[in-house]
Amino acid sequence: WQDDDDDATTATTTTPNITARFVEVSRWDPDEELAEENERAYDALLPLRNTELARVPPAFEPLSSENSRGCVCTAGVYICTLLRSSLNTARRQRGFRGGVDAVILMGGNVRGGTTYDCGSYFSLEMLEAEIKEDETIAVVDMPGWLLSEGVVATHAGDPIPGWVQYDEGVVEEGGAVT
């Protein structure tokens, strides 16, 4: 917006005409100096990205997060199992009685869409690819029948973001969950 007559009343009574458009930034070549700076910044983080968080046990191989919104996938089961183990360890250390019986996540939160090589380890990079950075986890007391019906209901139809992934302690057979 441009104020041609520099009158204070014009600036408060004239409505500016604002236009915008979306463009693909990949249509332009990157600024070489900024691209080099970006590369140096990521190089400093490379050792952290490949940090081994856990070995993938054979029971979860091949580790895959493909179709996590339409089927229970090994990456979803593995991540839920790691969360359950971690939550139970933390609860014991803090003196809580009783453990977490099950961990469930919406399939849309297991988002890597990848099948990993057998014999691989679960790295920070893999975790970041699979679970969004600001994912919230809560411990919720709920009856088993409700958990069972929730899993069955999300698995009854077409793939959806709410498709439930669960830990290795949950058994789903013949339309029932135990």
Disulfide bonds with the S-S distance in Angstrom:
none
